[in-house]
Amino acid sequence: MKLAAVERQQHFIQLASVHAEDFKTRVAQHDRENSFPFENVEAMKASGYTSMTVPEELGGGGVSVLDFALAQERLARGDGPTAVAINMHLLTVGIYADMWRSGEESLRPFLESIARDHLILASGTNDPRMSSAIGLAGLADTTRSAKKIPGGFIVNGRSGFGTMSACADVLNETAHYDDPERGSRCLAFKVPTKTPGVTIQNN
């Protein structure tokens, strides 16, 4: 078991090394042109790097926090901006993985799809009114609003900057909802970027 863990760690560090050497050949160009490295993301999806924090039982890499940190450190030596960007996806997927391990079985299909379909997750929870001074608690301070309809909700509003949103398949979002029985609530949910009405601004 210990040998398998060491081999897994070395596998993802080596994978990060290969990507780092490739990405560093064009990192300066992307910086000059202010362009998004779509080709880097595609390479990481193809290699399995983007699913490293999905549990092994669900088709992912099943890395530990240490494995994740060491791989990311190696990737950053070749391309810091790409490492920071993909970190947002990997960390959030890792949080969902921990929730699944803690018994949240409803997350199984989503985590399996991250690994199987090479999906990229971004968070559009940033908001013009959001208070970063109070950390994650500020996520509830949103100008987006949700209205209950049969079968779900309609959400309206805008998000601020979201790392990886340019290539995201799924967005984490929040919205304010006035529940007639429970009062003011903040809903947290995931929405595919191809959902009608969703627009990603290239700004």
Phi, psi and omega in degrees: 000316179296321179298318180298321180294319178294317179296321178296316179299313180295325179300313184283331173294318178295320177298316178297323179296316179298314179296319182299316180294326177287310186295327184292344179288345182227006182298321180294323179294315178298324179293315180296319185271354184053045184250155181271134184278068181303323182294329177294317180296317179298321179296319180290326176295315183295327183276346184093002181297323184287349179247017183297330183269001172283137179305145181300324180296339182256012175101002182261194183278336178064033184286156172275172178299321179296315178304313181301313182295318181294319179295316181294323177298320180291319179298319183296336179292340177260323184206094181299314181300318179294322179297317178296317182295309183291339177300324181296319177293308185297319181294316181294319176298322178297323177295316177297323178297317178295323177295321178295317179297333180275003175115001180278079187294338181297343181277351183305307182301322181294313180296321177297323180289328176301315181284314185290316187258004178056046181282150176249131181254132174233161180245118178259034185275351177296145185212146179305331183264354185295135181261106178288345181294337180251018173064217184298336178299336179289349179298334180282349183268078187239148176268353177286144184234147180241138177238130181288132174226165177304124178089000180161220183222153166252129182246135177232143177147182181235151174248160174274203181299137177225113180303134178077003181296335181299332182237012186288146172260332182222141178244135164279133181221163172227155178205149178278136179223128176269096180285125183297339181255323186255357178085199183295129182228158170246116179274139173242132186203168175248143179220131176297142182292343179271006177298133178308131180100342179276128178230130176261120180275136178268065184226000000 
